[in-house]
Amino acid sequence: MQLTNRSKQVDRRPMNWAEKMYMPAILKGMKITLGHFFKKKVTINFPEETRPFSPVFRGLHILNRDEEGRENCTACGLCAVACPAEAITMDAAERLPGEENLYREEKYAAKYEINMLRCIFCGLCEEACPKDAIYLTETFAPANYSRKSFIYGKDNLVIPDPKKDPEGYKKAKGLIDERKAKANQQTA
């Protein structure tokens, strides 16, 4: 009894002299090779060319700032709780007098780390954040030789300050807005 049409009955008859020399098999393999030889190449020359990403691609994380340069993260911990791989760790601290220009709320993340070796890029941290503080960009993690370099701290995650680096801020903010627009188009 067959459950699928994929199974084939094995041919048990003795091989003839041409089959013993494996010529039909070699010719069949050469036919396949020549067929692929004339097809369009799928290889991309990476530094010169970049391949298009899917609109739902999720890459490296960034921590967002507002227009005044203050960090959006309030260290509520919802992203760390939502992370199924437990890749996010943070320590909360309270804002001191005079630090109003650094953080939006009274609480902020004094330490915010993401272990990229554990992260599965699922996007649940982005969905759990009530302050739109964390986003996944369309950039993928670069290769490296040490495990410590894959633990990204706030120095690697926070987007540039709009007052100190307006070009970098606009570039990072443009990626965020572009991603939001793509997500809105898909849901509509």
N, C-alpha and C positions, 0 to 999 in steps of 0.2 A: 504494500500500500504506500503510495506517495503522498506526502503532505504538501510538497511544493514541486514546481517544474524545474528546479535547479539541479536536482540529482540526475546523473547519467549512469547508465549501466556500463560497467567496466568490460572492455573487450578482452576476452581471454584467449583468442585464437593465436596460434604461433605467428611470429613476424616473418615476412618474406625477406629476400636479400636486400632490397632497397631500404626497408625499414630497419634492418640490422645495421646498416651504415648510417642511420639517422638523417638521411638526406631530406626526407619530407619535413622533419621537424626543424632542420636548419633552414630550409627554404622558407618555411612558414615564419620563423623568427626574423629572417632577413626582410621579408615582406612587411612585417610590422615595423621594423626599424626604419626602412625606407619611407614608409607612410608617415612616420613621426618626423623624419628628417626634413620634409618639405612643408610641415605645418608651421604656423606662426609661433614664434618663441614666446614663452611666458615669463622668461627671466627679465628682471628689471635691474638696470645698472644703478645701484642705490644712491651713491652720492650725487650723481647727476640727475637722476629721475627719482621721483617719489611715487609710490603707488597710492591710488585713492583709497581712503578709509570709508568704511560703512558709516552712515549717519549716527548709528547707535554705538560706535566704538567708544570704549572707556579706557583711558590711559592714566598717566600720572595725575596725582592729586595736587590741588593748589588750595591755599587758604585765602579767602577773599578779604578785601578792605573796602571801606566806603569811600566816598569822594573826598572826604577830609583826611584820609590816610589812616583812620582808626581801624583796628582789626575787628572783624565781625564776630569771631568766635567768643562765646561766653562760657566755655568749658562746662556745658551742661552734661556732657558725656553721652548723649544719645547716639552719636556716631560710633563711639566705642562699644556701646551695648548692642547696636544693630549689626556690627561687624561679625559675620559668622566665623571668620578665620582668627578673630581676636588679634588683629594686626595693629590696632590703634591704641596707644597709651597716652594719657594726659594727666597733668597735675594742675589743679585750679589754684588761683591766688586772687586776692582782693586788690583792687586798684587803690593806689595810694593818692593822697591829695597832690595835685599837680600833674597827674598822669591822664587827665581827661582827654588830651589830644592823642593818646596812644591806643586807648581801648574804648569801645562804645558803651559797654555796661560796667557795672561795679565789679563783676567777676570776669576773669580772663584766663586763658590757658597759659600758664607760666612755662609748662613743658608740653609740647605736642609732637608725638613721634608716630610715624607709620613705618612698619617693617614691610618693605616691598617684597621680601621673599615669602612672606606669609599671605600677603594681600592677593585676593582672587579677582579683583577688579569687577566686583558685582554691582557697585553703585548704591548699595544700601545705606552707606554713610551719607551720601549726597541726598538721598530721599529723606533720611531721618533728621537732618539738620533743620531746625526751625528758623535759623537766622541767615540761611543761604551763605554759610561761611565756607563750606567745602565743596569743591567741584572736581570732577574728573575731566581732564583735558584730552585732546587728541594726540598727545605725545606719549610714546612708550618709554619704559625704563631703559636707560643705556646699560650696556654690558660692563661688568667690572670684575675684578679678581678677589676683592675682599668682602666679607659678609657685612662688616661695619658700614661700608659705603652704601649699602642698600637700606639702612635705617635713616629715613629722612626726618630731620627735625624742622623746627619753625624757620630756620635760616634757609632751608631749601624749599619750603612749602608756601610761605607767605608771598603774595604778589608784590611787586615794587610799590613803594610809597609814591602817590601821585604828586606830592610836593617836591620830592627829591629826584624822581625819575619819571617824568610825565609820559615819555615815549614808551617805556617798559610797561607802565600802568595801562596805557591805552591799548597796547598790543594784547596784554593778558586779559583785560576787560572785554576786548573785542572777541576773543576766543570764547569767553563765557557767554556773551550775548548771542554769538553765532550758534553756540550749542543749545541755548534756550530756544532760539527761533526754530532750529531743526526739530527739537522735541515737541514744540507746539504744533508744527506742521504735521508731525506723525500722529499726534493725538486727535487732530481735527479731522 
